Amino acid sequence: MTERHLQPLLHELVGVVLAPTSALGDPAGQIRPIGVQGVFHADARVLSRAELRVDDREPEGLTTGPDGPHGARFVTVARWLGDPHPDPTVRIDRSRRVTPDGLVEELHVVSTASVPVRATVSVDLDCDLAPIEVVKSGGSRPALPAHPGSAGGYAWTAGGITVAVHGEGATAHVDGAHAALRLSWPVELPAGGGDTVLRWRLTVTDPRAVVVAPVDGPDWAHPEVRADDRRLVRLLDRSLADLRALRLAEPAHPEDVFLGAGVPWFLTLFGRDSLWAARMMLPLGTGLAASTLRVLARRQGTRVDPATGEAPGKILHELRRHEFALSDAGLRLPPAYYGTVDATMLWVNLLHDAWRWGLPAEQVEPLLPHLEAALGWLGTHADADGDGLVEYVDTTGHGLANQGWKDSGDAVRFADGSIAQAPIVLAEVQGYAYEAAVNGAALLDAFDRPGGDSWRAYAQRLAERFRATFWVDGRHGPQPALALDRDKRPVDSLTSNIGHLLGTGLLDDDESAQVARLLTTESLTGGFGLRTMSRADGGFSPLSYHCGSIWTHDTAIVLGGLARSGFDDAARTLAEGLLRAAEAFDYRLPELYGGDDRDLLGRPVPYPAACRPQAWSAASAVLLLQAAVGLYPDVPRGLVALRPLAGAELGAVAARGLRIAGTPVDVTVTGYGEVSLTNAPAGLAPGHLPTVPAPRTARESLPFR
């Protein structure tokens, strides 16, 4: 029987990150040479083993917790040492902190014993420099031999990467039989108690890296938030810390920051993920959006290349050091891969939204040629068969079979569970295309460039074509299909994709109301958020990657669309699901989690291979805050709308230090739903204001003092 190579599980591992470096170990702090445990630098595992021992025995783990924004502390005990009674008297706290180019560990050995304690503390280290795709496939590489390095340390070298280790005051020994490097420290602590601190560090030199740490700090605000529901505050604080840790840049442009998609598989530039995360972060400033737009504009497609998926005007999907090959899946992606159907429209929409939030004209104008190129792709290469809809197909046989955000091979299924055949026309992609055409037209008009009318006409034709081809009869009445297959048959499953249509303009008011009703059915919202597929459909599985699980960013995007469109009850249902999930995951929301019913365990089931932290999951906290306070500016028109989701249902919320056009603003929503905006930029007038809802409970506002 052929052995199956399984993707390693992540859900019980403890991760720390400061991009481009991350570390994953077990809850006791050990990094073992199994699965996905290790220290990673971008796309390479630079340490595959770091096992702590005391007198050749492993200490026993008690607990773990954060140690600063980029570290973790592991509390262990050595019960065989010290006093012979049941209480532990020798404790080892292992503090692990990652840096952009490596890792530092401190071993705090503490004795409260009445007798002297003598022991040898050691750390066994291995390095395999396995590429991330090998690890993701369940594979590994043999440990490399360590060789003497500089300043008394040791090093491993392969593929242009050098990994160096230094142990302060340690004796280093290389086990010739197993190639492991052992750092050892003799420890003597006096009777009556004492302590010592042992340190070792790892440094990575990687001159061929395609992503690096940025040169400056995070270019966004950290608002002060108070809320009746403290879960929102905790989620935002943890998410912003994770987002700071996920910042990356390209070596040639370290000043332009973007967000790496997630730890450990995707800590690099991803067009779709980086764009969505930057869009969600706009309430904190336009700097991240501007730099993300510039990074992707520099890599915008210029030629037709079927091998990479490149086409003129197209925006990149992902960037790697080398070919990303998952042999068992038959997937081989070139280092710069363009196999995404939606990133180009999302780039246009981010540019437009950043402009509305106050991105200065002098930063918008250099991007206008890229806008025109992106619209050019939308009008030509995005519609291969000329039927007026945007479709995709992998022509290579080894690229992504599905090129929307649900990009697994089985993601597009009919209601009976059968898989649709490409070319595929996704529902939400038509919404993105409509929005990009209208938004692009607005930018062209505003900057006195031609073409606005033609793109508005394109949008109108697309809406008519969508209305004629996508609507089907479902269990709960009319519904947009998930997609059209190669024969233009509607793929009739009920999925979360239709929620992305809200707010794009593709739907009229009645259609939006029907989509909102569909999104509140128990079959979609019976878990802790929005299921990717209805429980009633044949392809549903709660732990399917895209056919029944719940994705944090997906739920947040749909929540935001519902809130902005005035479907408050539906939006609150999804908000409560996210907040309950956040509480269960210690406020670090994962990429996705199980779509089981809420009452099965009373908490979400982890998806075992989900990235955590992950950029658009963490940025979802900002989108949730924006929906709560209801802040929607349009700086070019001199307007700001306030339509809060907070109030009688969610309680009072106050946010100080959000940014419009670079100006810090404060928004306060009382428990009655009354909303106020202070410190708004000059010339910004209130637009449409919501009706104040009738109060259910009398709650105080949360003023800042």
N, C-alpha and C positions, 0 to 999 in steps of 0.2 A: 504494500500500500504506500502510495506517495505521501510523504510528509507535507502537511500544510504549513506554510509560513504565515503566522498570524500577526496582525498589527499589535504592538505592545499596548498594554493598558496604562492609563495615566491617572485615573480618578483618585487613587489612594496615595499618590506621590505628592511630595511637598516641593513646590517650585519657587525659585527666586530669579529675578531678571533685572538686568540693566543692559539694554540692547547695545551691541549685538551679542551679549553673553547671557546665558541662562544656565541654571543648574536644577536637576531633578533628582531627589533621593527619597528614601523611605521615611516613614514617620519618626523613626528613631535617629535619623540623620545619616544613616549609612548610604553610600552610593555603591551599589553592587554591580558586578559585570553581567547584568541580565536586563532584558527588555530595553526600555528607553531611559534607564537611569544613566546619569552622567552629567558632565559639564559640556555645554555646546557653545561654540562661537560661530554665529551665523549658521552655515550649512555643514559644519563639521563637529563631531564629538571629540573634544580635546582632552577629556578625562573620562575614562570608562569605569574607574573604580577608585573609591576613597573610603576605606573601611577602618574604623577606629577600634582599637583593642587595648585592653589593660591587662598586662601579664598574659597576653595571647588569648584573652577571653573578651567577648563582646559585652559591653555594659548594656543594661536593660533600659529601654526607653520608657519615659513617663508621659511626656507631653511635648508639644511644639507650639510655637507662636512666632509672629513677626518680630524682627529685630531691625527696626528702621525700615525705610521704604524699599530697600533692595537686599534685605537679609532675612534670615530665619534663625531662631534659637531652639535647640533641641536639648531637653533635660533628660539625663540618664543617670543611673546609679550603678555602682560596683558593690553589690551587697556582700561579696566574699571578703572585702577589705574592711578594716576598722573594727568597731566593737561587735561582739558576737551576739547582740540582741536583735529582735526583729526590725527595729527602726534602721533605715539606711543611714550610714554616717560618712560615706564617701560618695560624692556627687560630681559628675562631669557635665558641665554645660557647654555645648558645642555651638558656637556662634559662626554662622556662614554668611558672608557678604560677597556679592558679585560686583565686579567693576567692568567698565566697558571692554577691558582687555584681559580679564581673568577673574580670579577669585581669591579671597582671603579667609582663612579660618583661624579662630581662636578657641583653644580648649581650656576652659576654666575648671581646674581640678580643686575641689574644696573638701576639706575634712573637718568634721566636728567630733571625731573619735577621741576617746580618752587615751588611746595608745598611739605610738608612732605609726605612720603609714609609709611603706616603701613599695614602689611599684614601677614598672616600665610601661609607659604609654607609647603606642605606635600607631601610625597611619600607613596602610598599604595602598599604593597608587599604581594604576595602570592607565595607559593611553593607547587607543586603537585608531584614532583619527578616521573613524567610519563616517562616510557621507550620511547626511540626514535621511536620504531616501532608502539607504540600506537599513538603517535603524527602523524606519517607518514600516518597512516590509517584514519586520521580524527577524532580520539578519544581524550579523555582527562581523567584525574583522578580528584577526589575531592581534593580541597585544604587541605593541612595538617594543623593541629593546631600548632601555634608557641608557644614555651615555652622559659622561661628565659634561657639565655646562659651565657657565661663568660664575665667578664669586662663590665657588664651592657648591653650587647647585647641580641639578641633573636636568636633562632635557630629552625630548623626543622630537624627531623631525621627519616629515614626509609631505610630499605634494606642495612644497613651498611654505608650509606652516611649521613654526617652531613653538613648542610648548615647554616652558621652563618651570621648575619647581625649586623653591628654597624653603628650608625649615630652620627657623631661628634657634640656634643652639642644639640642633638635632644631629644625631648620627645617621648618615644615609648609607643604605646597603641595598644592593641589587641582587635579587634572587635569580641566579643564572638559570635554574630549571624552569621557572615560571615567568621570568622577565619582569616581575613586580619590583617596584621601588618601595623600600620601607624606610620611613622616617621614625626614629626612636628617641625618646627622652626619658632619662631616669628621674623619678620624682621621689622626694623625701619630704614628708610633712610631719611636724612635731606633735607630740601628745598634747591633747587639749585643743587641737584645732589649728588649721592653717590653710593656705591656698597658694596656688601658682597658676600662671597663664602661659600656655604654649602656643606658638604661632607658626603657621606655614602659609605660603602663598603660591599661586599659579599665575603665570603671565604668558599671554599668547601674542606671537608676532606673526601677522598675516598680511604681507604686502599685496597679495592678489585678491583681497576681499572686495566684493562688489557693494557692500554696505558697511558703514562705519558709524560710530557715535557722533552726534552733531557737535558743533563747536561751542554752542551757547545753551542757555537754559530754555525751559519750555516757553513757547510763544503763545500762551493763553492765560486767561485770568483763573484765579482760584476763588470763586465766590464764597462769601459767608452765607450759609443757608441755615434757617431755622424752620422747623416744621412740627406740627402736632404729631405727625407720623415720623418718629425718629428713624425708621428704617430708610427713608429717603435720604436723610443726612448721612447715615453710615454708608449707604451704597455709594453716594457721590464721593465721599472722602476716599474710600478704598479704590474706586474706579479712577479718580484723578491721579492717585499715586501710581496705579498700574499704567495709566496712559503716559505718565512721565517716563516710566521705565521702558516703554515700547518705542521711544523716539529713535529714529534712524536718519541717516543722510547718505548720499553717495560720496565716494572719496574725492571726486573733483569739485564737488559743491557742498562742503560740510555745513554751509550756512542755511541750506534749504532743508527743513525738517519735514519728514513724513512719519506715519505710524507703521511699524512692522505689524503684519497681520496677527500673529499669535505664536505662543510658546507651546510646544517646541517645533512644530512642523513648518511654520510659515513665518519665521522671523526675518522677513525680507520685504521688498516692495511688491505689493499686490494692488493692481489697479483698482479693482472693484472695492476691496476691503478698505484700502487707504482713502479712497474717495468718499465712501459712505461714512467712515469714521470722522473725516474732516468736516463733512456736511453736518453731522450731528453735533459737532463741537462749535459751530458758528456762534451760539450765544455767549461763548467765552472769548470771542475775538476772531478776526479774519486771517491772522498770520499763518496758522497751520493750513488753512485752505489755500492761501496764496502760494505757499511753498510747495504743497502737494501738487497743485496745478502746474507749477513750473517744472518740477521733477518729471512729471509724466509728459509734459509738452516737449521736453528735450528728447524723449524717446518715442515721440509720436511716429507712426508708420509713414514711410515715404515711398514704398514700392510694394508690388504684389509678390508675395513669397509664400506659396502653399505650405512649405515645410515648417514655417514658424507661425503661420496665420497672419502675417503682416499684410497690411494694405494701406494705401495712402490715406492719411487722416485718422487711422485707427489708434486707439489707446492700448497700451501694454496690459497684459494680464498678470504676468509674474516675471521676476528677475532672479536668476540663480548664478552661482559661480560656474556651474558646468551643467551638462544634461541631467535632468531629473528623471530617473528611470525606475519604475516599479515593475520589476520583471514579471511577477505573478499576475499582475493586472494588464500586462502588455502596454503599459503607458510609458512613453518616452517624450519628454518635453524638452525643447532646446533651451539654452540658458536664458535667452530673451524670447518669451512666448506671448503671442497675441491672441490666443484662443479664448476670447471672451466676447459675447455678443452685446453686453450692456455697458462696459466701462466707458466707451466713447460718449454715449448719451449722458452717463453720470458725470463725466468731466464737464460737459456743457452745463448741466444743471448745477453743479457745484460753483462754476464760475458765475452763473447768474445769481445764485442765492448769496454768494459772498458779496457780490455787487450790491444786492439789496440790503445786506447787513452793514454796508458802508465801506467795502473795499475801495480804496482810492482809485480814481481814474488813471493815475500814472502807473498803477499796478495792473489794471485791467487792459489797457491799450496794448502793451507788448504781447498779450495773449490772444488778441483778436485774430491774427492770421491763423493761429492754431484752432480757434473757434471755427473759422471758415473752412479749414481743412476737415475738422471733425464733422461738420454739417455736410461737407462734400462726401465723406464716407457714408453718412446716413442716407444720402440721396442716391447713391450708386451701389457700392459694394455690399451694403447691408441688406439689400433686396435682390438676391441673386436671380430669382425667377420673374421679377418684375410684376408681381401681383399686388404691390402696394403695401405689403407687410414685411416686417423684419424677421428674418430666419437665420439659422446657423446649421452647419454640418461640418464634421471633421472629415476632410478629404484625405488625410494621411493614413488613417487606420491605427495610429498610435498616439493621437492627441486626445483631448477631452471629448468624450462622446456627447456630453451635455455642456453647454457653454453659458448658461445662465447661472445665477447664484446657487441653484440646486444642481450641482455639477457631477453628482455621482451617476454611474451608468444606468441605474434603474429608477431615476428620480421622476421621469415623466411617464405616468401610468394612467391607463383608462380606469373607470370606476370598477371594472371587473378584475383589475390587477394586472392586465396585460400591458406590456411595455410598448410605447409608441416608437415608431421608426422615423429616423431623420430623413430629410431636413425637418427641424422643429421650429414652430412659430409660438413663442411663449407669450402668455397673456400680459404679464407685468412689463415685458420688454416693449410691447406696443404702447403702454402707458409712459414708460421712460422716453420713447421716441417722440410721442406727441408732446410731452413736456419739454423735451430738448428743442423741438422745432419752434414752439411758442416762445420759450425762453431765449433761444438763439435769435429769433426775430426781434425781440425786445432789445437785446444788446446791439444788434446791427443798427436798429433805428436810433438808439441813444447815442451811438458813436458815429452817426452819419455814414454808415456803410450800406451798400445796396443789398437787396435780397430779402428783406423782412417780409414783404407781401407774399413772395413765393413760398416761404416757409410756413406762413400762416395758412396758405392754401393747402400745402402738404399735410398739415395737421388736420385740417377739415376732412380731407380725403381719407386719411388714416382712421379718423373717428367713424366715418360712414362705413368703411370696410370692416372695421372691428365689430361694429353693431350688427352688421349683416352676417358675419361668419362665426362669432365667438359665443353668442348667447345660446344656451341649451336649457331644456327642462330638467330640473333636478329634483331630489327628494323634498326640498324646501321651496320649490318654485323656480322661477328663472334664475340662472346663474351663468357667469362667464366661465367658459371652459378653461382648464389649466393651459391648454395649448392646442395647436393644430398639428397633425402628423404629416407625413410626406404626401399623403393623398388628400390633404386639407380637411380631414375628418376632425371634428372637435374631440379633444381628449377630455372626457366628461367627468373626471374626478373633481371633488370639492377640496380645494387646497387653500393654504394661506396666501398663495401668489396673488389672488384677486384683491387682497387687502392693499397691495402696493399700488393699485389703480387709483385709490382715493387721493384726491388732491392733485393728481396729474392733469386734470382737465379733460381726460378722455371720456369720462362718464358724465351724463347729465344728472340733475338732482334726483330724479326718480330712480335711476340706475344706482347712484351712490347709496341711496336709502336701502335699496334691496341688497346691495353688497354688505352694508352694515348689518342688516338683519341676518344674513348668512353667517357673518363672522361671530354672531352671538349664539349660534346653535351649540348645544352641549357637545355635539360630536367634534367640534373644533376647539371649544374653550373649556372642556371638561378637565383639563390638566392645569398646570401652573403656568399659564400663558396661552399662546396660540399654537395649536398643533399644525405641523406642516401639511398634514393630510387628514381629512375627516375619518373618524373612527369607523364610519359606516362603509368606507370604500374597501375594495378587495385587496389593494396593496398595502393597507395600513399595518404597521407594526410599531409599537411604542419606542423601540430602540433601533428603528431604521434611521439611517443618517438623514434622509430627506422625505420619508414617507410615514410620518407619524410622530417623530420626535418634536421637541419644542426648541427653537433657536431664539436666543436672547434678542439679537438684532432684528430678526424678522418680526417678533412680537412688538418690539419698540417702534419700528417703522410703521406698522399697521396702527398701533396705538396713537402715534403722532398724527397719522392721516385721519383717523376717527375724530380725535380731539379738534383738529383744525377745521374739520367739516361740520362740527357741531353735534356729533353722535357721542355725547358725553357718557351715557350709561355704558355703552359698549367699550369705550376707552377706559373707564374706571375698572371694568372687569379685568381687562388685560393688565392694567397698572397693578391691581392687587395681586394678580398671578405672579408678575415679575418681582414684586416686593416680598412675597412669601418665598419665592425661589431664592432671592438674594439672602434672606435670613438663613435659609437652610445651607447655603454654600458659603457662609461666613462673609457675605457681602462681596465676594469675588465671583461674579456671575460667569459661568463657563460659556464656551462657544455654543453648546447645546446640551440638552438633558432629556430624559425620557418623557414620553407623552402619556404616561399612565394616568388613570383617574385620580383626582385629588384625594379621595378617601381610601385609596389602596394602602398607602403607608403614612399618609399625613404629611409627606415631604416628597420632593421630586427624586426620581431614581437617576443616578448619574449616568451619563453616556460615557463609557469607559475610555474612549480615546479622544475626548474633547480637549481642545486647546484651552488653557487657563493659566494666565490671563490672555485675553484676546481683544484686539483693538475695538472692533465694532460692538462687541458685547460690553466692554467697559464704557465706551462712548454712549451707549444706550442710556446710561444714568443721566447724562446731560440732556438728551432728548426727553426723558421722562420729566426732568425739572422744567424744561421749556414748556411742555404741555401743561404741567401743573400751574405755572404762573401765566401761561397764555400769551407770551411775548412774540409778536410777529411784525418786525419793522420792514419798511420799504423806504430806505434812505433816499434813493433818487427821486421819489415822488414826495418826499417830506412827510411821510405818514408812519404811524405805528399803531397796530391793532392790539388790543388786549382782550383775550378770550380765555380766561383761566379754567382749567379742569378742577383746580382746588376749590374749596368752599365747604358747603354743608356735608358732602360725602367724604372728601379726602382730608378735610380740616384746613387750618390756616397754614400758609407757606409764605416765607419772606426770603428774598435772595438779594444780597448786596454785592455789587461788583460784577454783574453781567456787563457785556460790552456791546454798544451800538456805535459804529463808526469810530471805534477807538476810545469812546467815552464810557467810563464806568457808570452804570445806571442801577437803580434799586427798584425792585418790584415787590409789593406786598399784597397778599390776598388774605382777607379775613375769613373766619369761619362761616360768615354769611355770604361769601362770594364777592364782596366788594373789593375792587382792585385799584391800586394806585401805582403810578410810575413817577419816580423823581430823578432829577439830574439828567434828564434827556438832553441830547445835543440840541443846540439852538436850531430853530427852523423845523423841528420834528413835531407834528401835530397829531393828536389822537385821531385814529380812523374809526372804523366800525367797532363799537363797544358792545359786549354781550349784555343781555338782560340779567339783572341780579336775581339769582334763584331764591325762592322762599327758604328761609332757614329751617333746618331740622333740629339743630342744637345750637345753643348760644355759646360760641367760642370766641376767645379773645384773639385779636391780631397779634402778630409777633414783631413789634417794633424793635429796631436796633438802638442800643444805648451806647 
